[in-house]
């Protein structure tokens, strides 16, 4: 039976939670004793058939959790609309595309709860959307937070770079209207220079994020692996599977672009499918010991 806790009990539980977060953050730097000196996880070679199977399992998980994950990821279209409103209302129109494409940079953070749901389903548990927050009890929660902050930092650097590219091509003055901006982008040489340079720089950011995060988040969640080992394993996984990982990156980027049109509503489906599929891709790339 539920009871109302007194302030002392509440404070004690809060301190325990804080201690858990601090301990997890320490783990993020060096790893727990049992994993600090362990051999790095083995990495398998995969093919395009494995990508198809991972996507099929992602759709299967989405079908099993449909109501729960739609509720869970409903916030992403809302965030997208807020960003769009900010872009149109505060002379940030040149950053509209960088903001939208930035979902690919921070997407791995948003998908951590989906990884947890797929992991628990593998173990045969009954799942609800609340289970996505079970990640906070993971021994690697601090490591996940640190890597998440790194990706947020990369997102900020990408926006700064995008603004610099605009300033050096069509800027630095903000566009006078949406129509004038569209004309300058597609009908002038400076606009095409901005597109080519912007896509090229954005591609480099996307490759960097894919390399350090494609298996690191699920690996930390699954095995409590230290941050440096998880990131190193992710980079080795990409190097060992350059073509399949390149295709996977294009699938993720294309899915997020389609999910953003119109009005980011498609992200309600795209985000959970890609999140669950990434967990199953991790299972393919980093076999169980």
DRENLO-520789 format. One record per residue: x, y, z of N, C-alpha, C in turn; residue number from 1. Coordinates in Angstrom, 2 decimals, decimal comma. Layout:
! DRENLO-520789
ATOM       nX       nY       nZ      caX      caY      caZ       cX       cY       cZ  num
ATOM        X        Y        Z        X        Y        Z        X        Y        Z  NUM
...
//
This chain:
! DRENLO-520789
ATOM       nX       nY       nZ      caX      caY      caZ       cX       cY       cZ  num
ATOM     0,86    -1,19     0,00     0,00     0,00     0,00     0,89     1,24     0,00    1
ATOM     0,55     2,23    -0,83     1,34     3,44    -0,89     1,15     4,27     0,36    2
ATOM     2,24     4,85     0,86     2,20     5,71     2,03     2,87     7,03     1,72    3
ATOM     2,54     8,04     2,50     3,16     9,36     2,35     4,41     9,40     3,20    4
ATOM     5,57     9,62     2,57     6,82     9,62     3,30     7,03    10,94     4,01    5
ATOM     7,69    10,88     5,17     8,01    12,13     5,86     9,23    12,76     5,22    6
ATOM     9,53    14,05     5,52    10,64    14,75     4,87    11,98    14,08     5,08    7
ATOM    12,20    13,43     6,23    13,49    12,78     6,48    13,67    11,59     5,53    8
ATOM    12,61    10,79     5,37    12,70     9,66     4,45    12,92    10,14     3,02    9
ATOM    12,21    11,21     2,65    12,34    11,74     1,30    13,77    12,24     1,06   10
ATOM    14,32    12,95     2,05    15,68    13,47     1,91    16,69    12,33     1,83   11
ATOM    16,46    11,28     2,61    17,37    10,14     2,58    17,36     9,47     1,21   12
ATOM    16,16     9,28     0,64    16,07     8,68    -0,69    16,72     9,58    -1,74   13
ATOM    16,55    10,89    -1,59    17,15    11,82    -2,55    18,66    11,75    -2,50   14
ATOM    19,22    11,66    -1,28    20,66    11,56    -1,14    21,19    10,26    -1,73   15
ATOM    20,42     9,18    -1,55    20,83     7,92    -2,16    20,86     8,04    -3,69   16
ATOM    19,85     8,72    -4,23    19,82     8,91    -5,68    20,99     9,75    -6,16   17
ATOM    21,32    10,81    -5,40    22,45    11,64    -5,76    23,75    10,84    -5,70   18
ATOM    23,86    10,01    -4,67    25,05     9,17    -4,56    25,18     8,22    -5,74   19
ATOM    24,04     7,69    -6,19    24,06     6,80    -7,35    24,54     7,54    -8,59   20
ATOM    24,06     8,76    -8,81    24,47     9,54    -9,98    25,95     9,85    -9,92   21
ATOM    26,44    10,26    -8,73    27,86    10,59    -8,59    28,72     9,35    -8,82   22
ATOM    28,26     8,22    -8,27    29,02     6,99    -8,49    29,03     6,59    -9,95   23
ATOM    27,90     6,78   -10,61    27,84     6,45   -12,04    28,75     7,37   -12,84   24
ATOM    28,83     8,63   -12,45    29,69     9,56   -13,16    31,16     9,18   -12,97   25
ATOM    31,53     8,74   -11,77    32,89     8,25   -11,56    33,17     7,05   -12,46   26
ATOM    32,17     6,16   -12,56    32,29     5,00   -13,44    32,49     5,45   -14,88   27
ATOM    31,88     6,57   -15,27    32,00     7,06   -16,64    33,44     7,37   -17,00   28
ATOM    34,24     7,80   -16,03    35,61     8,19   -16,30    36,52     6,98   -16,38   29
ATOM    36,41     6,09   -15,39    37,35     4,99   -15,33    36,76     3,61   -15,45   30
ATOM    35,48     3,47   -15,22    34,85     2,16   -15,25    34,93     1,47   -13,90   31
ATOM    34,03     0,54   -13,69    34,03    -0,23   -12,46    35,22    -1,18   -12,44   32
ATOM    35,57    -1,69   -11,24    36,74    -2,54   -11,10    36,69    -3,75   -12,01   33
ATOM    35,49    -4,33   -12,15    35,38    -5,56   -12,93    35,47    -5,32   -14,43   34
ATOM    35,28    -4,07   -14,90    35,35    -3,79   -16,33    36,57    -2,97   -16,72   35
ATOM    37,22    -2,35   -15,72    38,32    -1,43   -16,04    39,45    -2,13   -16,76   36
ATOM    39,77    -3,38   -16,35    40,90    -4,10   -16,93    40,44    -5,25   -17,83   37
ATOM    39,15    -5,29   -18,13    38,64    -6,35   -19,00    39,04    -6,10   -20,44   38
ATOM    39,14    -7,18   -21,21    39,47    -7,05   -22,63    38,32    -6,34   -23,35   39
ATOM    38,63    -5,50   -24,34    37,56    -4,81   -25,09    36,64    -5,83   -25,74   40
ATOM    35,36    -5,52   -25,86    34,43    -6,45   -26,50    34,83    -6,76   -27,94   41
ATOM    34,55    -7,98   -28,36    34,82    -8,37   -29,74    33,82    -7,69   -30,68   42
ATOM    34,27    -7,42   -31,89    33,44    -6,77   -32,90    33,28    -7,71   -34,08   43
ATOM    32,05    -7,90   -34,54    31,77    -8,81   -35,65    31,62    -8,03   -36,96   44
ATOM    31,82    -8,73   -38,06    31,56    -8,16   -39,38    30,10    -8,42   -39,75   45
ATOM    29,45    -7,40   -40,29    28,05    -7,52   -40,67    27,88    -7,16   -42,14   46
ATOM    26,70    -7,46   -42,67    26,37    -7,13   -44,04    25,05    -6,40   -44,13   47
ATOM    24,64    -6,10   -45,36    23,39    -5,37   -45,55    22,18    -6,18   -45,06   48
ATOM    22,29    -7,51   -45,13    21,19    -8,34   -44,63    20,98    -8,13   -43,14   49
ATOM    22,07    -7,87   -42,41    21,95    -7,61   -40,98    21,25    -6,29   -40,72   50
ATOM    21,47    -5,31   -41,58    20,77    -4,03   -41,43    19,28    -4,22   -41,63   51
ATOM    18,93    -5,00   -42,64    17,50    -5,27   -42,89    16,88    -6,00   -41,71   52
ATOM    17,60    -6,95   -41,14    17,06    -7,68   -40,00    16,91    -6,78   -38,79   53
ATOM    17,88    -5,89   -38,57    17,80    -4,95   -37,44    16,59    -4,04   -37,60   54
ATOM    16,36    -3,54   -38,83    15,21    -2,68   -39,08    13,90    -3,46   -38,87   55
ATOM    13,87    -4,71   -39,34    12,66    -5,51   -39,17    12,35    -5,71   -37,69   56
ATOM    13,39    -5,97   -36,89    13,18    -6,13   -35,45    12,80    -4,81   -34,80   57
ATOM    13,33    -3,71   -35,36    12,94    -2,40   -34,84    11,47    -2,12   -35,06   58
ATOM    10,97    -2,47   -36,26     9,55    -2,32   -36,53     8,73    -3,24   -35,62   59
ATOM     9,25    -4,44   -35,37     8,55    -5,38   -34,52     8,43    -4,84   -33,10   60
ATOM     9,51    -4,28   -32,58     9,45    -3,67   -31,25     8,48    -2,50   -31,23   61
ATOM     8,52    -1,70   -32,28     7,61    -0,56   -32,36     6,16    -1,03   -32,34   62
ATOM     5,88    -2,12   -33,08     4,52    -2,66   -33,08     4,11    -3,16   -31,71   63
ATOM     5,06    -3,74   -30,97     4,74    -4,27   -29,65     4,52    -3,16   -28,63   64
ATOM     5,24    -2,04   -28,80     5,17    -0,94   -27,82     4,45     0,28   -28,38   65
ATOM     3,71     0,14   -29,47     3,28     1,29   -30,27     2,71     2,43   -29,43   66
ATOM     1,72     2,14   -28,61     1,10     3,21   -27,82     2,09     3,84   -26,86   67
ATOM     2,91     3,00   -26,22     3,85     3,51   -25,22     4,92     4,39   -25,84   68
ATOM     5,52     3,95   -26,96     6,61     4,74   -27,52     6,11     5,99   -28,21   69
ATOM     4,91     5,95   -28,76     4,36     7,18   -29,35     4,19     8,24   -28,26   70
ATOM     3,70     7,80   -27,10     3,59     8,74   -25,97     4,98     9,22   -25,56   71
ATOM     5,95     8,30   -25,55     7,29     8,63   -25,08     7,98     9,63   -25,99   72
ATOM     7,84     9,47   -27,32     8,59    10,32   -28,25     7,76    11,46   -28,79   73
ATOM     6,56    11,66   -28,28     5,73    12,76   -28,74     6,42    14,11   -28,53   74
ATOM     7,35    14,15   -27,58     8,04    15,39   -27,26     8,92    15,86   -28,42   75
ATOM     9,40    14,95   -29,28    10,34    15,36   -30,32     9,71    16,23   -31,40   76
ATOM     8,52    15,87   -31,92     7,87    16,82   -32,82     7,59    18,17   -32,16   77
ATOM     7,24    18,14   -30,87     7,00    19,40   -30,17     8,27    20,24   -30,12   78
ATOM     9,40    19,59   -29,81    10,67    20,31   -29,78    10,98    20,86   -31,17   79
ATOM    10,73    20,05   -32,20    10,99    20,51   -33,55    10,17    21,73   -33,92   80
ATOM     8,89    21,73   -33,52     8,04    22,88   -33,82     8,49    24,12   -33,05   81
ATOM     8,94    23,92   -31,82     9,47    25,06   -31,04    10,71    25,64   -31,72   82
ATOM    11,59    24,75   -32,20    12,78    25,22   -32,89    12,40    25,96   -34,17   83
ATOM    11,41    25,42   -34,89    10,98    26,08   -36,12    10,41    27,46   -35,82   84
ATOM     9,61    27,55   -34,76     9,04    28,86   -34,39    10,14    29,84   -34,01   85
ATOM    11,16    29,35   -33,31    12,27    30,22   -32,94    13,01    30,71   -34,19   86
ATOM    13,16    29,82   -35,17    13,88    30,18   -36,38    13,14    31,25   -37,17   87
ATOM    11,81    31,14   -37,25    11,05    32,10   -38,03    10,80    33,39   -37,26   88
ATOM    10,85    33,32   -35,93    10,49    34,49   -35,15    11,64    35,31   -34,64   89
ATOM    12,88    34,80   -34,75    14,01    35,50   -34,16    15,18    35,63   -35,14   90
ATOM    14,88    35,83   -36,41    15,90    36,02   -37,43    16,90    34,86   -37,46   91
ATOM    16,41    33,65   -37,16    17,28    32,47   -37,18    16,95    31,58   -38,37   92
ATOM    16,30    32,13   -39,37    15,90    31,35   -40,53    17,06    30,58   -41,16   93
ATOM    18,27    31,18   -41,28    19,38    30,42   -41,87    19,75    29,17   -41,09   94
ATOM    19,36    29,08   -39,82    19,69    27,91   -39,01    18,57    26,88   -38,98   95
ATOM    17,52    27,10   -39,76    16,39    26,17   -39,74    16,82    24,77   -40,14   96
ATOM    17,51    24,64   -41,25    17,97    23,32   -41,69    19,00    22,73   -40,72   97
ATOM    20,00    23,50   -40,29    20,94    22,93   -39,30    20,26    22,47   -38,02   98
ATOM    19,23    23,19   -37,57    18,50    22,76   -36,38    17,80    21,43   -36,62   99
ATOM    17,14    21,31   -37,78    16,41    20,08   -38,09    17,37    18,91   -38,27  100
ATOM    18,45    19,13   -39,01    19,41    18,05   -39,24    20,15    17,69   -37,97  101
ATOM    20,17    18,59   -37,00    20,84    18,31   -35,74    20,21    17,18   -34,96  102
ATOM    18,98    16,77   -35,32    18,38    15,61   -34,67    19,27    14,38   -34,84  103
ATOM    19,98    14,31   -35,99    20,87    13,17   -36,21    22,04    13,16   -35,24  104
ATOM    22,43    14,34   -34,73    23,56    14,42   -33,81    23,16    14,07   -32,38  105
ATOM    21,96    14,46   -32,00    21,52    14,20   -30,62    20,56    13,02   -30,54  106
ATOM    20,23    12,42   -31,70    19,31    11,30   -31,70    19,72    10,15   -30,80  107
ATOM    21,03     9,78   -30,77    21,43     8,67   -29,89    21,09     8,90   -28,42  108
ATOM    21,10    10,16   -27,98    20,73    10,45   -26,59    19,24    10,16   -26,40  109
ATOM    18,44    10,64   -27,35    16,99    10,47   -27,24    16,59     9,00   -27,29  110
ATOM    17,44     8,15   -27,91    17,07     6,76   -28,11    17,46     5,85   -26,95  111
ATOM    18,15     6,36   -25,95    18,64     5,51   -24,86    17,47     4,78   -24,17  112
ATOM    16,39     5,49   -23,91    15,23     4,85   -23,29    14,64     3,76   -24,15  113
ATOM    14,71     3,93   -25,48    14,20     2,91   -26,40    15,10     1,67   -26,36  114
ATOM    16,42     1,90   -26,23    17,33     0,75   -26,09    16,94    -0,07   -24,85  115
ATOM    16,63     0,65   -23,78    16,28    -0,03   -22,53    15,01    -0,86   -22,71  116
ATOM    14,04    -0,33   -23,44    12,81    -1,07   -23,67    13,08    -2,33   -24,49  117
ATOM    13,91    -2,23   -25,52    14,26    -3,40   -26,33    15,04    -4,41   -25,50  118
ATOM    15,94    -3,93   -24,65    16,72    -4,83   -23,81    15,81    -5,62   -22,87  119
ATOM    14,88    -4,92   -22,24    13,98    -5,59   -21,31    13,04    -6,55   -22,04  120
ATOM    12,65    -6,23   -23,24    11,80    -7,15   -24,00    12,55    -8,44   -24,31  121
ATOM    13,85    -8,31   -24,63    14,67    -9,50   -24,87    14,65   -10,43   -23,66  122
ATOM    14,61    -9,84   -22,48    14,65   -10,61   -21,25    13,27   -11,16   -20,85  123
ATOM    12,25   -10,84   -21,65    10,93   -11,40   -21,41    10,07   -10,62   -20,44  124
ATOM    10,43    -9,37   -20,13     9,65    -8,57   -19,18     8,44    -7,95   -19,88  125
ATOM     7,40    -7,67   -19,11     6,30    -6,85   -19,60     6,77    -5,40   -19,60  126
ATOM     6,52    -4,70   -20,71     7,11    -3,38   -20,90     6,02    -2,32   -20,99  127
ATOM     6,31    -1,15   -20,39     5,50     0,05   -20,59     6,45     1,21   -20,82  128
ATOM     5,89     2,36   -21,18     6,76     3,51   -21,48     7,60     3,90   -20,27  129
ATOM     7,10     3,64   -19,06     7,85     4,02   -17,86     9,16     3,25   -17,75  130
ATOM     9,24     2,06   -18,37    10,46     1,26   -18,30    11,62     1,94   -19,02  131
ATOM    11,31     2,85   -19,94    12,38     3,57   -20,63    13,24     4,35   -19,65  132
ATOM    12,66     4,77   -18,54    13,41     5,55   -17,55    14,22     4,67   -16,60  133
ATOM    14,14     3,34   -16,82    14,96     2,44   -16,04    16,44     2,64   -16,28  134
ATOM    16,79     3,37   -17,34    18,19     3,63   -17,64    18,88     4,39   -16,50  135
ATOM    18,11     5,16   -15,73    18,73     5,93   -14,64    19,26     5,02   -13,54  136
ATOM    18,81     3,76   -13,52    19,31     2,82   -12,52    20,51     2,02   -13,02  137
ATOM    20,89     2,25   -14,26    22,01     1,53   -14,83    23,32     1,95   -14,17  138
ATOM    24,25     0,99   -13,91    25,56     1,37   -13,37    26,33     2,32   -14,28  139
ATOM    25,97     2,33   -15,57    26,67     3,18   -16,53    25,92     4,48   -16,79  140
ATOM    24,97     4,84   -15,93    24,18     6,04   -16,19    25,07     7,29   -16,27  141
ATOM    26,08     7,37   -15,42    26,99     8,52   -15,48    27,73     8,58   -16,79  142
ATOM    28,19     7,42   -17,28    28,89     7,38   -18,57    27,97     7,81   -19,69  143
ATOM    26,71     7,36   -19,63    25,74     7,74   -20,65    25,52     9,25   -20,63  144
ATOM    25,44     9,84   -19,43    25,27    11,28   -19,32    26,45    12,03   -19,92  145
ATOM    27,67    11,57   -19,62    28,86    12,25   -20,12    28,91    12,21   -21,64  146
ATOM    28,66    11,03   -22,23    28,66    10,94   -23,69    27,53    11,77   -24,29  147
ATOM    26,39    11,79   -23,61    25,28    12,62   -24,08    25,64    14,09   -24,10  148
ATOM    26,32    14,56   -23,06    26,76    15,96   -23,03    27,75    16,25   -24,15  149
ATOM    28,60    15,27   -24,46    29,55    15,44   -25,57    28,80    15,64   -26,89  150
ATOM    27,74    14,86   -27,11    26,97    15,00   -28,34    26,23    16,33   -28,38  151
ATOM    25,72    16,77   -27,23    25,07    18,08   -27,19    26,08    19,17   -27,52  152
ATOM    27,30    19,03   -27,01    28,35    19,98   -27,34    28,67    20,00   -28,82  153
ATOM    28,71    18,83   -29,44    28,96    18,75   -30,88    27,82    19,40   -31,66  154
ATOM    26,59    19,24   -31,17    25,45    19,90   -31,80    25,60    21,40   -31,75  155
ATOM    26,04    21,94   -30,60    26,27    23,37   -30,48    27,35    23,85   -31,41  156
ATOM    28,44    23,08   -31,54    29,52    23,46   -32,46    29,03    23,44   -33,90  157
ATOM    28,18    22,45   -34,23    27,62    22,39   -35,58    26,79    23,63   -35,90  158
ATOM    25,97    24,08   -34,95    25,18    25,28   -35,18    26,08    26,50   -35,35  159
ATOM    27,13    26,58   -34,55    28,08    27,69   -34,69    28,74    27,65   -36,07  160
ATOM    29,15    26,46   -36,52    29,76    26,33   -37,84    28,78    26,72   -38,94  161
ATOM    27,50    26,29   -38,79    26,50    26,62   -39,79    26,28    28,13   -39,88  162
ATOM    26,28    28,79   -38,73    26,13    30,24   -38,73    27,32    30,91   -39,41  163
ATOM    28,51    30,41   -39,16    29,71    30,96   -39,79    29,66    30,79   -41,31  164
ATOM    29,19    29,62   -41,77    29,09    29,37   -43,20    28,10    30,34   -43,84  165
ATOM    26,98    30,57   -43,16    26,00    31,53   -43,69    26,61    32,94   -43,74  166
ATOM    27,30    33,33   -42,67    27,88    34,66   -42,62    28,89    34,88   -43,75  167
ATOM    29,62    33,83   -44,13    30,66    33,96   -45,15    30,11    33,81   -46,57  168
ATOM    28,83    33,44   -46,70    28,25    33,29   -48,03    27,11    34,27   -48,27  169
ATOM    25,98    34,05   -47,64    24,83    34,92   -47,86    24,71    36,04   -46,83  170
ATOM    25,38    35,90   -45,71    25,27    36,87   -44,61    26,23    38,02   -44,75  171
ATOM    26,47    38,69   -43,64    25,99    38,35   -42,29    24,59    38,89   -41,94  172
ATOM    24,01    39,73   -42,81    22,68    40,26   -42,51    21,63    39,16   -42,60  173
ATOM    20,65    39,13   -41,69    19,60    38,10   -41,76    18,72    38,32   -42,98  174
ATOM    18,08    37,27   -43,48    17,20    37,42   -44,66    15,99    38,28   -44,32  175
ATOM    15,50    38,97   -45,31    14,36    39,86   -45,10    13,03    39,13   -45,09  176
ATOM    12,98    37,96   -45,75    11,75    37,17   -45,80    12,09    35,74   -46,19  177
ATOM    11,10    34,86   -46,02    11,31    33,47   -46,40    11,54    33,36   -47,91  178
ATOM    10,75    34,11   -48,68    10,88    34,07   -50,13    12,25    34,56   -50,58  179
ATOM    12,71    35,66   -50,01    14,01    36,20   -50,38    15,13    35,23   -50,00  180
ATOM    14,97    34,59   -48,86    15,99    33,63   -48,43    16,03    32,44   -49,38  181
ATOM    14,85    31,90   -49,75    14,80    30,77   -50,67    15,42    31,14   -52,02  182
ATOM    15,14    32,34   -52,50    15,72    32,80   -53,76    17,24    32,86   -53,67  183
ATOM    17,75    33,43   -52,59    19,20    33,57   -52,44    19,89    32,22   -52,32  184
ATOM    19,23    31,28   -51,66    19,84    29,96   -51,47    19,94    29,20   -52,78  185
ATOM    18,84    29,18   -53,57    18,80    28,31   -54,74    19,10    29,01   -56,06  186
ATOM    19,12    30,33   -56,07    19,27    31,05   -57,33    20,55    31,89   -57,41  187
ATOM    21,43    31,78   -56,44    22,67    32,53   -56,47    23,85    31,59   -56,25  188
ATOM    25,02    31,99   -56,74    26,21    31,16   -56,55    26,60    31,10   -55,08  189
ATOM    26,40    32,19   -54,36    26,71    32,19   -52,93    25,82    31,21   -52,18  190
ATOM    24,56    31,13   -52,62    23,64    30,19   -51,99    24,07    28,74   -52,21  191
ATOM    24,48    28,42   -53,43    24,93    27,06   -53,71    26,24    26,74   -53,01  192
ATOM    27,07    27,76   -52,86    28,30    27,56   -52,08    27,95    27,22   -50,63  193
ATOM    26,97    27,92   -50,07    26,53    27,63   -48,71    26,00    26,21   -48,60  194
ATOM    25,22    25,77   -49,60    24,67    24,42   -49,57    25,78    23,37   -49,60  195
ATOM    26,71    23,52   -50,52    27,77    22,52   -50,69    28,66    22,47   -49,46  196
ATOM    29,10    23,64   -49,00    29,98    23,67   -47,83    29,23    23,19   -46,59  197
ATOM    27,99    23,63   -46,43    27,21    23,24   -45,27    26,96    21,75   -45,21  198
ATOM    26,59    21,15   -46,35    26,35    19,70   -46,39    27,66    18,95   -46,11  199
ATOM    28,76    19,45   -46,67    30,05    18,80   -46,43    30,46    18,82   -44,98  200
ATOM    30,33    19,98   -44,34    30,69    20,09   -42,93    29,73    19,28   -42,07  201
ATOM    28,44    19,35   -42,39    27,46    18,57   -41,64    27,72    17,07   -41,76  202
ATOM    28,19    16,64   -42,95    28,52    15,23   -43,15    29,65    14,80   -42,21  203
ATOM    30,65    15,65   -42,04    31,76    15,32   -41,14    31,27    15,19   -39,70  204
ATOM    30,39    16,08   -39,28    29,83    15,97   -37,92    29,05    14,67   -37,78  205
ATOM    28,25    14,33   -38,79    27,44    13,12   -38,72    28,31    11,87   -38,65  206
ATOM    29,40    11,84   -39,42    30,30    10,70   -39,40    30,94    10,55   -38,02  207
ATOM    31,36    11,68   -37,44    31,98    11,64   -36,11    31,01    11,09   -35,07  208
ATOM    29,77    11,56   -35,10    28,77    11,10   -34,12    28,46     9,62   -34,34  209
ATOM    28,32     9,21   -35,59    28,05     7,79   -35,87    29,18     6,92   -35,33  210
ATOM    30,42     7,35   -35,55    31,57     6,54   -35,15    31,64     6,36   -33,64  211
ATOM    31,35     7,41   -32,88    31,54     7,31   -31,43    30,30     6,81   -30,69  212
ATOM    29,15     6,75   -31,37    27,92     6,47   -30,63    27,11     5,29   -31,14  213
ATOM    27,42     4,73   -32,30    26,51     3,76   -32,90    26,32     2,52   -32,02  214
ATOM    27,36     2,09   -31,30    27,17     0,98   -30,37    27,54     1,34   -28,94  215
ATOM    28,09     2,53   -28,71    28,58     2,86   -27,36    27,45     2,99   -26,35  216
ATOM    26,36     3,67   -26,70    25,25     3,81   -25,75    24,64     2,45   -25,38  217
ATOM    24,26     1,62   -26,35    23,71     0,32   -25,96    24,73    -0,57   -25,25  218
ATOM    26,01    -0,45   -25,60    27,03    -1,26   -24,93    27,16    -0,88   -23,46  219
ATOM    27,17     0,42   -23,16    27,25     0,85   -21,77    26,01     0,42   -21,00  220
ATOM    24,85     0,53   -21,64    23,60     0,15   -20,99    23,54    -1,36   -20,74  221
ATOM    24,05    -2,13   -21,68    23,95    -3,58   -21,62    24,97    -4,21   -20,67  222
ATOM    26,21    -3,71   -20,70    27,28    -4,37   -19,96    27,93    -3,49   -18,89  223
ATOM    27,49    -2,23   -18,78    28,11    -1,34   -17,81    29,54    -1,01   -18,18  224
ATOM    29,85    -1,01   -19,47    31,20    -0,76   -19,94    31,61     0,68   -19,70  225
ATOM    32,90     0,90   -19,39    33,40     2,25   -19,19    33,31     3,06   -20,47  226
ATOM    33,27     4,37   -20,33    33,06     5,26   -21,47    34,13     5,10   -22,54  227
ATOM    35,40     5,10   -22,14    36,46     5,03   -23,15    36,42     3,70   -23,90  228
ATOM    36,12     2,61   -23,20    36,02     1,31   -23,85    34,83     1,27   -24,81  229
ATOM    33,70     1,85   -24,39    32,50     1,85   -25,24    32,73     2,65   -26,52  230
ATOM    33,32     3,84   -26,38    33,58     4,67   -27,56    34,61     4,00   -28,46  231
ATOM    35,67     3,42   -27,87    36,66     2,73   -28,67    36,06     1,55   -29,42  232
ATOM    35,17     0,81   -28,78    34,50    -0,31   -29,43    33,62     0,17   -30,58  233
ATOM    32,93     1,29   -30,38    32,09     1,84   -31,43    32,91     2,23   -32,65  234
ATOM    34,05     2,86   -32,41    34,92     3,26   -33,52    35,46     2,03   -34,25  235
ATOM    35,85     0,99   -33,49    36,32    -0,25   -34,12    35,22    -0,91   -34,94  236
ATOM    33,99    -0,83   -34,44    32,86    -1,41   -35,15    32,65    -0,73   -36,50  237
ATOM    32,78     0,59   -36,52    32,61     1,33   -37,77    33,75     1,02   -38,73  238
ATOM    34,98     0,98   -38,23    36,13     0,68   -39,08    36,04    -0,72   -39,67  239
ATOM    35,50    -1,67   -38,92    35,41    -3,04   -39,39    34,25    -3,25   -40,36  240
ATOM    33,32    -2,29   -40,40    32,11    -2,43   -41,23    31,82    -1,12   -41,94  241
ATOM    32,80    -0,61   -42,68    32,67     0,72   -43,27    31,44     0,84   -44,18  242
ATOM    31,26    -0,10   -45,09    30,13     0,01   -46,02    28,79    -0,16   -45,33  243
ATOM    28,58    -1,22   -44,54    27,29    -1,33   -43,85    27,00    -0,15   -42,93  244
ATOM    28,02     0,37   -42,24    27,79     1,50   -41,36    27,49     2,77   -42,15  245
ATOM    28,11     2,92   -43,32    27,79     4,07   -44,18    26,33     4,00   -44,62  246
ATOM    25,88     2,80   -44,99    24,48     2,62   -45,39    23,56     2,90   -44,20  247
ATOM    23,97     2,42   -43,02    23,16     2,66   -41,83    23,05     4,17   -41,55  248
ATOM    24,16     4,87   -41,69    24,12     6,32   -41,49    23,18     7,00   -42,46  249
ATOM    23,15     6,53   -43,72    22,24     7,12   -44,71    20,79     6,79   -44,37  250
ATOM    20,56     5,58   -43,85    19,20     5,21   -43,45    18,71     6,12   -42,31  251
ATOM    19,59     6,32   -41,32    19,22     7,18   -40,19    18,97     8,61   -40,65  252
ATOM    19,90     9,15   -41,46    19,75    10,54   -41,92    18,50    10,69   -42,77  253
ATOM    18,29     9,75   -43,70    17,11     9,83   -44,55    15,82     9,70   -43,76  254
ATOM    15,82     8,80   -42,78    14,63     8,63   -41,95    14,30     9,88   -41,16  255
ATOM    15,32    10,52   -40,61    15,08    11,73   -39,82    14,61    12,89   -40,70  256
ATOM    15,15    12,97   -41,92    14,68    14,02   -42,84    13,22    13,79   -43,20  257
ATOM    12,87    12,56   -43,55    11,48    12,25   -43,89    10,56    12,46   -42,68  258
ATOM    11,07    12,11   -41,50    10,27    12,28   -40,29    10,03    13,73   -39,93  259
ATOM    10,89    14,61   -40,44    10,75    16,04   -40,15     9,77    16,73   -41,09  260
ATOM     9,29    16,00   -42,12     8,39    16,59   -43,12     7,08    15,82   -43,08  261
ATOM     5,95    16,44   -42,85     5,84    17,86   -42,50     5,77    18,05   -40,98  262
ATOM     6,26    19,15   -40,53     6,08    19,59   -39,14     6,60    18,58   -38,11  263
ATOM     7,61    17,78   -38,49     8,27    16,86   -37,57     7,36    15,75   -37,03  264
ATOM     6,15    15,64   -37,56     5,21    14,65   -37,03     5,70    13,23   -37,27  265
ATOM     6,36    13,01   -38,40     6,84    11,68   -38,72     7,85    11,13   -37,73  266
ATOM     8,45    12,00   -36,93     9,41    11,54   -35,93     8,75    10,65   -34,89  267
ATOM     7,44    10,74   -34,74     6,72     9,88   -33,80     6,90     8,41   -34,16  268
ATOM     7,07     8,13   -35,45     7,29     6,76   -35,90     8,78     6,51   -36,15  269
ATOM     9,44     7,46   -36,81    10,84     7,26   -37,21    11,76     7,08   -36,00  270
ATOM    11,60     7,93   -34,97    12,49     7,86   -33,82    12,44     6,51   -33,11  271
ATOM    11,26     5,99   -32,76    11,25     4,69   -32,07    11,73     3,55   -32,94  272
ATOM    11,38     3,55   -34,23    11,83     2,46   -35,10    13,35     2,46   -35,20  273
ATOM    13,95     3,62   -35,43    15,41     3,70   -35,52    16,06     3,37   -34,18  274
ATOM    15,45     3,82   -33,09    16,01     3,54   -31,77    16,03     2,06   -31,47  275
ATOM    14,91     1,38   -31,67    14,85    -0,06   -31,43    15,77    -0,81   -32,40  276
ATOM    15,79    -0,36   -33,66    16,63    -1,03   -34,66    18,11    -0,89   -34,30  277
ATOM    18,50     0,25   -33,75    19,90     0,44   -33,36    20,30    -0,54   -32,28  278
ATOM    19,39    -0,83   -31,35    19,69    -1,83   -30,32    19,98    -3,19   -30,97  279
ATOM    19,16    -3,57   -31,93    19,35    -4,87   -32,58    20,59    -4,87   -33,48  280
ATOM    20,92    -3,71   -34,04    22,18    -3,60   -34,79    23,36    -3,81   -33,85  281
ATOM    23,28    -3,24   -32,66    24,33    -3,44   -31,66    24,50    -4,92   -31,35  282
ATOM    23,41    -5,65   -31,23    23,48    -7,08   -30,96    24,21    -7,82   -32,10  283
ATOM    24,06    -7,33   -33,32    24,74    -7,94   -34,45    26,24    -7,63   -34,44  284
ATOM    26,58    -6,39   -34,12    27,96    -5,94   -34,23    28,81    -6,38   -33,04  285
ATOM    28,20    -6,37   -31,84    28,93    -6,76   -30,62    28,25    -7,99   -30,05  286
ATOM    28,70    -9,18   -30,48    28,04   -10,42   -30,02    28,16   -10,60   -28,51  287
ATOM    27,23   -11,32   -27,95    27,29   -11,63   -26,54    28,54   -12,47   -26,25  288
ATOM    29,20   -12,23   -25,13    30,40   -13,01   -24,80    30,05   -14,46   -24,48  289
//
